[in-house]
Amino acid sequence: METLENTISQNLLQIKKQIPSHITLIAVSKFQPIEKILQAYNAGHRDFGENYAQELKQKYEQLPKDIRWHFIGHLQSNKVKYIASFVYLIHSIDNLKLLYEVNKQAIKNNRVINCLLQIHIAKEETKFGFDIDECRQVLKSSEIQQFQNVKILGLMGMATFTNDSQQIKNEFLQLKNLFDEIKQTISLPNVDMKILSMGMSNDYPIAIECGSNAIRIGTLIFGERKKTN
Ligand SMILES: *Cc1c(COP(=O)(O)O)cnc(C)c1O
């Protein structure tokens, strides 16, 4: 019988074999226990993604300090303080008030916090993010330059949850086009378009085909999540 450890490291290996080496694989560990995260860590993995600020803080405190913690869930402004001292990259900036708060907490912690703007590309109302036009406006406004302790390193988006791969592809391509447009037209000291975060367990091959260089995979690595709370 296979051990759990073997399964997780084999899953990681399996995915890494399929993706080009310039793509960052973020192991999404929300709702997963410490021991499973440690198994991925012991297999050499360092990039992990979490969706809830307090859960992330607890895991940060218990796990090795060379883990790069990616925050990928909807973030409320009043929760930024829990993660501001250590978070590696916030993928899910979906409004200016949140960016203001991240900047404030970054100043308090005497650091620069790297962020991605989350863009709403899905045909689902439930998903968060700036609309494409809103994103353009935000980057053209003078406000963004005032946030000197945040660095915008790219964009994140989630496609509609559907089996229609053409629709998924269209949504990812919209995001890729926006990414390229911003890269070519926006020149600000704290904006540097490098990371395009798109693709999850069910759609990451399409995302890579469309230009993603950061994929966020949970289920394919750790198995189904058990929601305990
Ligand atoms: C949960 C989650 C993932 C991972 O989803 P899987 O389908 O388990 O791979 C990726 N991105 C975000 C934003 C998530 O909330």
The ligand as an ORCA input file, in Angstrom:
! r2SCAN-3c Opt
* xyz 0 1
  C      -9.100     26.580     -3.861
  C      -8.458     27.423     -4.882
  C      -7.559     26.888     -5.820
  C      -7.261     25.407     -5.934
  O      -8.365     24.715     -6.407
  P      -8.271     23.177     -6.862
  O      -9.450     23.006     -7.743
  O      -8.362     22.359     -5.619
  O      -6.987     22.992     -7.570
  C      -6.937     27.760     -6.695
  N      -7.179     29.083     -6.681
  C      -8.031     29.640     -5.803
  C      -8.241     31.098     -5.835
  C      -8.707     28.830     -4.883
  O      -9.580     29.395     -4.041
*
